[in-house]
């Protein structure tokens, strides 16, 4: 049964401040995401194809991490540096041709130093060639849910066909954080020295007070300046992805500004925990008259802190719910709406227990009662 507190939660008045309504960015593509509530706070052209530059190195590292997790690669394994990797331009780890370099050093060289030479060395070490490595990246990308990405190289080097979207980068970031908790820490390292050359991580958020723990910057003439960032503060994780900025200074200022807005002006409200009983619904034709319902995921939402607009919460289901009902069968949904009926989020609700059918004669009685009462076929409560 619903408690008074939980009934009131269904009618919470929540907020969109005038500042949050005008939330925008000079970036061509952007998304600001609250990981805890699975909520998009802001997005701009998030499904637009773009050049990801070195941000696509996150995909290269994902593949390396997967090989390590699957036991096919060790951090102590070493790969030989080819002439191709040694000669590659752009940002470098400054590898020496024909030298043997450990996988762990190459990981740091890619993440911290954004080394194109390190990417090619690891691609050739794993797949034999960078071309084959890119083909394998594309297969893996589809496997993990990237729907609009195409990788032609391991580095993010400018190529009209090397493309992705902000949404795919968000998916890749979430999968990286969730799939490799024991390896993710490399993304928070602020510096790395190799061959006597010390380089700082290019992620500007690692060097301020926003508690950033990753991930990667990027820049090409095709895509402009971009950033994939993760910030973990006050029991929240925010993911910010920007691209298409004109200057490194713009990237730093925009990322700091947007994270500050998200941390200071938005809060998370948790309505129900996963597997918590939310309500109970009437069952027709069953040996039980009611069935408890729950959500398999936490029901929560990120909202602006200042109250201005109203959201409503409702449970919707078909009435009557007819037996038999299987345990964990989806029987209803909780819908969060704005007061203009725009749907913000939906959550499936499931039966906690099985409800078997009653006997034939009892069923005839209940069906007759239903027809005489003329109850509606769709009910919201």
C-alpha positions as CSV (number, residue, x, y, z in Angstrom):
1,X,0.0,0.0,0.0
2,X,1.1,3.6,-0.6
3,X,2.1,5.6,2.4
4,X,1.0,9.2,2.8
5,X,4.6,10.3,2.0
6,X,4.7,8.3,-1.2
7,X,1.2,9.5,-2.3
8,X,2.4,13.1,-1.9
9,X,5.5,12.3,-4.0
10,X,3.2,11.6,-6.9
11,X,2.1,15.2,-6.8
12,X,5.4,16.9,-6.3
13,X,5.6,20.4,-7.8
14,X,8.9,20.8,-9.6
15,X,10.8,23.4,-11.2
16,X,12.4,24.9,-14.2
17,X,14.1,28.2,-13.5
18,X,14.3,30.9,-16.1
19,X,18.1,30.4,-16.2
20,X,17.7,26.6,-16.8
21,X,15.1,27.3,-19.6
22,X,17.7,29.4,-21.4
23,X,20.5,26.8,-20.9
24,X,22.6,26.8,-24.1
25,X,26.1,26.5,-25.3
26,X,28.3,27.8,-28.1
27,X,29.3,24.2,-28.9
28,X,27.9,22.8,-32.1
29,X,27.0,19.5,-30.3
30,X,26.5,18.9,-26.6
31,X,24.9,16.7,-24.0
32,X,24.8,17.1,-20.2
33,X,23.7,13.9,-18.4
34,X,23.1,12.9,-14.8
35,X,24.2,9.3,-14.5
36,X,22.5,8.6,-11.2
37,X,19.0,9.3,-12.5
38,X,19.6,8.5,-16.2
39,X,18.4,12.0,-17.1
40,X,19.5,14.3,-19.9
41,X,19.7,17.8,-18.4
42,X,20.5,19.4,-21.7
43,X,21.3,18.4,-25.3
44,X,22.1,20.1,-28.6
45,X,22.4,18.3,-31.9
46,X,23.2,15.1,-30.0
47,X,22.4,12.8,-33.0
48,X,24.3,14.9,-35.5
49,X,27.2,13.1,-37.2
50,X,30.5,14.8,-36.4
51,X,34.2,14.3,-36.4
52,X,35.1,13.1,-32.9
53,X,38.9,13.7,-33.1
54,X,40.8,12.2,-30.2
55,X,37.6,11.6,-28.3
56,X,37.3,8.5,-30.4
57,X,40.4,7.2,-28.6
58,X,37.9,6.3,-25.8
59,X,36.8,3.6,-28.2
60,X,40.4,2.4,-28.8
61,X,40.9,2.2,-25.0
62,X,37.5,0.4,-24.6
63,X,38.8,-2.3,-26.9
64,X,42.1,-2.6,-25.0
65,X,40.3,-2.7,-21.6
66,X,38.0,-5.5,-23.0
67,X,40.9,-7.5,-24.1
68,X,42.4,-7.2,-20.6
69,X,39.2,-8.1,-18.9
70,X,38.7,-11.1,-21.1
71,X,42.2,-12.3,-20.3
72,X,43.5,-11.9,-23.8
73,X,45.9,-9.2,-22.9
74,X,48.0,-8.2,-19.9
75,X,49.2,-4.8,-18.7
76,X,52.7,-6.2,-18.7
77,X,52.6,-7.4,-22.4
78,X,54.8,-5.5,-24.7
79,X,54.3,-4.4,-28.3
80,X,57.0,-3.3,-30.9
81,X,56.9,0.2,-32.2
82,X,56.7,0.3,-36.0
83,X,58.0,3.0,-38.3
84,X,54.4,3.9,-39.1
85,X,53.5,4.6,-35.4
86,X,56.8,6.4,-34.8
87,X,56.3,8.7,-37.8
88,X,52.7,9.6,-37.1
89,X,52.1,13.3,-36.6
90,X,49.9,15.2,-34.1
91,X,50.0,14.6,-30.4
92,X,52.7,12.1,-29.4
93,X,53.9,9.8,-26.6
94,X,57.3,10.1,-28.3
95,X,57.9,6.4,-28.8
96,X,61.2,5.2,-30.2
97,X,61.0,3.1,-33.4
98,X,61.6,-0.6,-32.9
99,X,61.4,-0.3,-29.1
100,X,59.2,-2.6,-27.0
101,X,56.5,-0.8,-24.9
102,X,54.2,-2.2,-22.3
103,X,50.5,-2.1,-22.7
104,X,50.1,-0.2,-19.5
105,X,52.5,2.5,-20.8
106,X,50.6,2.7,-24.1
107,X,47.3,3.1,-22.2
108,X,48.7,6.0,-20.3
109,X,50.3,7.4,-23.5
110,X,46.8,7.3,-25.2
111,X,44.7,8.6,-22.3
112,X,47.1,11.2,-20.6
113,X,49.2,12.2,-23.6
114,X,46.7,11.5,-26.4
115,X,49.6,9.9,-28.3
116,X,48.7,9.0,-31.9
117,X,51.9,6.9,-32.0
118,X,50.7,4.9,-29.0
119,X,47.3,4.3,-30.6
120,X,48.9,2.8,-33.7
121,X,51.3,0.8,-31.7
122,X,48.6,-0.8,-29.7
123,X,46.3,-1.3,-32.8
124,X,49.1,-3.1,-34.6
125,X,50.0,-5.1,-31.6
126,X,46.4,-6.4,-31.1
127,X,45.2,-6.7,-34.7
128,X,48.3,-6.7,-36.9
129,X,47.4,-3.5,-38.6
130,X,45.5,-0.3,-37.9
131,X,43.1,-1.0,-40.7
132,X,42.1,-4.4,-39.2
133,X,41.9,-2.8,-35.8
134,X,39.4,-0.2,-37.1
135,X,37.2,-2.9,-38.6
136,X,37.2,-4.6,-35.2
137,X,36.3,-1.3,-33.5
138,X,33.3,-1.1,-35.7
139,X,32.1,-4.6,-34.8
140,X,32.6,-3.9,-31.1
141,X,30.9,-0.5,-31.4
142,X,27.7,-2.1,-32.7
143,X,27.9,-4.8,-30.0
144,X,27.9,-2.2,-27.2
145,X,25.1,-0.1,-28.6
146,X,26.8,2.6,-30.7
147,X,24.3,3.1,-33.6
148,X,25.8,5.9,-35.6
149,X,29.5,5.6,-35.5
150,X,32.2,4.6,-38.0
151,X,35.8,4.3,-37.2
152,X,38.5,4.3,-39.9
153,X,41.5,4.6,-37.6
154,X,42.7,4.2,-34.0
155,X,43.6,7.8,-33.3
156,X,40.7,10.0,-34.4
157,X,42.9,11.4,-37.2
158,X,40.7,13.6,-39.5
159,X,38.8,11.5,-42.1
160,X,35.4,12.4,-43.7
161,X,34.3,8.9,-42.9
162,X,35.5,8.7,-39.3
163,X,32.3,9.9,-37.6
164,X,30.2,9.5,-34.5
165,X,27.5,11.4,-32.5
166,X,27.4,12.9,-29.1
167,X,24.8,10.2,-28.1
168,X,27.1,7.4,-29.1
169,X,30.0,9.0,-27.2
170,X,27.7,9.1,-24.1
171,X,26.9,5.4,-24.6
172,X,30.6,4.6,-24.9
173,X,31.4,6.7,-21.8
174,X,28.7,4.9,-19.7
175,X,29.9,1.5,-20.9
176,X,33.5,2.4,-20.1
177,X,32.6,3.4,-16.5
178,X,30.4,0.4,-15.9
179,X,32.3,-2.3,-17.7
180,X,35.8,-1.6,-16.4
181,X,35.7,-0.3,-12.8
182,X,39.1,-1.7,-12.1
183,X,40.7,0.0,-15.1
184,X,38.8,3.3,-15.4
185,X,41.2,5.0,-12.9
186,X,43.7,5.6,-15.8
187,X,41.3,8.4,-17.0
188,X,41.8,10.4,-13.9
189,X,45.7,10.5,-14.1
190,X,46.9,14.1,-14.5
191,X,50.3,13.5,-15.9
192,X,52.6,10.8,-17.4
193,X,56.3,10.8,-18.1
194,X,57.8,8.7,-20.9
195,X,61.3,8.8,-22.3
196,X,62.0,11.6,-19.9
197,X,59.2,13.7,-21.4
198,X,56.5,14.8,-18.9
199,X,53.1,15.7,-20.3
200,X,50.0,16.8,-18.5
201,X,46.5,15.5,-19.2
202,X,44.7,17.8,-21.6
203,X,41.4,17.5,-19.7
204,X,41.0,20.9,-18.1
205,X,38.4,19.7,-15.5
206,X,41.0,17.4,-13.9
207,X,42.8,20.5,-12.6
208,X,39.9,22.4,-10.9
209,X,37.6,21.7,-8.0
210,X,34.9,19.9,-9.9
211,X,36.1,16.4,-9.0
212,X,36.5,15.2,-12.5
213,X,37.7,11.6,-13.0
214,X,37.9,11.5,-16.9
215,X,37.8,11.2,-19.8
216,X,39.2,12.7,-23.0
217,X,39.7,15.9,-25.1
218,X,39.9,16.2,-28.8
219,X,40.5,18.6,-31.7
220,X,40.6,18.4,-35.4
221,X,40.0,20.9,-38.2
222,X,36.9,19.0,-39.1
223,X,35.3,18.8,-35.7
224,X,36.7,21.7,-33.7
225,X,37.5,21.4,-30.0
226,X,35.7,18.8,-28.0
227,X,35.6,17.2,-24.6
228,X,34.1,14.1,-22.9
229,X,34.1,14.7,-19.2
230,X,32.9,12.8,-16.1
231,X,32.5,14.6,-12.8
232,X,31.7,12.8,-9.5
233,X,30.7,15.1,-6.7
234,X,28.1,15.0,-3.8
235,X,27.1,11.4,-4.6
236,X,26.3,12.4,-8.2
237,X,28.1,11.6,-11.5
238,X,27.6,14.1,-14.3
239,X,28.8,13.4,-17.9
240,X,29.4,16.3,-20.2
241,X,30.2,16.0,-23.9
242,X,31.0,19.0,-26.1
243,X,32.2,19.4,-29.6
244,X,32.6,22.0,-32.3
245,X,34.1,24.7,-30.2
246,X,36.6,27.2,-31.8
247,X,39.2,27.5,-29.1
248,X,40.7,25.6,-26.2
249,X,39.7,28.5,-24.0
250,X,36.1,28.1,-25.1
251,X,36.2,24.4,-24.3
252,X,37.5,25.1,-20.8
253,X,35.1,27.9,-20.0
254,X,32.0,26.1,-21.4
255,X,32.7,22.9,-19.6
256,X,33.2,24.6,-16.3
257,X,30.1,26.8,-16.8
258,X,27.8,23.9,-17.7
259,X,29.1,21.6,-14.9
260,X,28.6,24.5,-12.4
261,X,25.0,25.0,-13.5
262,X,24.2,21.3,-13.2
263,X,25.8,20.9,-9.8
264,X,24.3,24.1,-8.3
265,X,20.9,24.5,-10.0
266,X,19.7,20.9,-10.4
267,X,19.0,18.2,-7.9
268,X,18.0,14.6,-7.9
269,X,14.8,13.3,-6.5
270,X,14.4,9.6,-5.8
271,X,10.8,8.5,-5.7
272,X,11.2,4.7,-5.4
273,X,14.2,2.4,-5.1
274,X,14.5,-0.5,-7.5
275,X,12.4,-3.6,-6.4
276,X,10.5,-1.4,-3.9
277,X,6.7,-2.0,-3.7
278,X,5.0,1.0,-5.2
279,X,1.3,0.2,-5.1
280,X,-1.2,-2.7,-5.6
281,X,-3.7,-3.1,-8.4
282,X,-7.0,-4.9,-8.5
283,X,-7.0,-8.2,-10.4
284,X,-10.1,-9.7,-12.1
285,X,-10.5,-13.4,-12.4
286,X,-7.7,-14.3,-10.1
287,X,-7.3,-16.3,-6.9
288,X,-5.9,-13.1,-5.4
289,X,-7.9,-9.8,-5.6
290,X,-4.8,-7.6,-5.7
291,X,-1.2,-7.7,-6.9
292,X,1.7,-5.6,-5.7
293,X,3.7,-3.8,-8.3
294,X,7.3,-2.6,-8.4
295,X,9.9,-1.1,-10.7
296,X,13.0,-3.0,-11.7
297,X,15.0,0.2,-11.8
298,X,15.2,3.1,-9.4
299,X,12.5,5.7,-10.2
300,X,14.3,9.0,-10.0
301,X,14.7,12.2,-11.9
302,X,17.0,15.2,-12.1
303,X,15.2,18.6,-11.8
304,X,16.0,22.3,-11.5
305,X,16.1,23.5,-7.9
306,X,13.9,26.5,-8.3
307,X,10.2,25.8,-8.5
308,X,8.4,27.2,-11.5
309,X,6.7,24.5,-13.5
310,X,4.8,21.5,-12.4
311,X,5.3,17.8,-13.0
312,X,2.8,15.1,-12.3
313,X,3.3,11.4,-11.5
314,X,0.7,8.8,-12.3
315,X,0.4,5.0,-12.6
316,X,-1.4,3.9,-15.7
317,X,-2.7,0.4,-16.4
318,X,-5.5,-1.4,-18.3
319,X,-8.5,-2.1,-16.1
320,X,-9.4,-4.8,-15.3
321,X,-6.1,-6.6,-15.0
322,X,-7.0,-10.2,-15.9
323,X,-5.5,-13.3,-14.3
324,X,-3.4,-15.2,-14.9
325,X,-0.5,-12.9,-14.1
326,X,3.1,-14.2,-14.1
327,X,5.6,-13.0,-11.5
328,X,7.6,-10.1,-13.0
329,X,5.1,-9.5,-15.7
330,X,4.8,-5.9,-16.8
331,X,1.3,-4.8,-15.8
332,X,1.5,-1.0,-15.6
333,X,3.8,2.0,-16.0
334,X,4.6,5.1,-14.0
335,X,4.6,8.2,-16.1
336,X,6.2,11.6,-15.2
337,X,4.7,14.5,-17.2
338,X,4.9,18.3,-17.4
339,X,1.7,20.1,-16.7
340,X,1.2,20.5,-20.5
341,X,1.1,16.7,-20.8
342,X,4.6,16.4,-22.3
343,X,6.0,13.1,-21.1
344,X,9.3,13.4,-19.4
345,X,10.0,9.8,-18.3
346,X,8.3,6.4,-18.2
347,X,9.0,3.5,-16.0
348,X,7.6,0.0,-16.4
349,X,5.9,-1.6,-13.4
350,X,5.9,-5.3,-12.8
351,X,3.9,-7.8,-10.7
352,X,5.6,-8.9,-7.6
353,X,3.9,-12.3,-7.4
354,X,2.1,-14.8,-9.6
355,X,-1.8,-14.6,-9.6
356,X,-3.5,-17.8,-10.9
357,X,-6.9,-17.9,-12.5
358,X,-10.1,-18.7,-10.5
359,X,-12.5,-21.5,-11.5
360,X,-14.7,-21.3,-14.5
361,X,-17.9,-20.5,-12.5
362,X,-16.3,-17.8,-10.5
363,X,-14.9,-16.3,-13.7
364,X,-18.4,-16.2,-15.2
365,X,-19.6,-14.3,-12.1
366,X,-16.9,-11.7,-12.2
367,X,-17.2,-11.2,-16.0
368,X,-21.0,-10.6,-15.5
369,X,-20.2,-8.1,-12.7
370,X,-17.7,-6.3,-14.9
371,X,-20.2,-6.0,-17.7
372,X,-23.0,-4.7,-15.4
373,X,-20.7,-2.1,-13.7
374,X,-19.4,-0.8,-17.0
375,X,-16.0,0.0,-15.6
376,X,-13.5,1.8,-18.0
377,X,-10.9,-0.2,-19.8
378,X,-8.1,2.3,-19.0
379,X,-7.4,3.6,-15.6
380,X,-5.1,6.1,-14.1
381,X,-4.6,6.5,-10.4
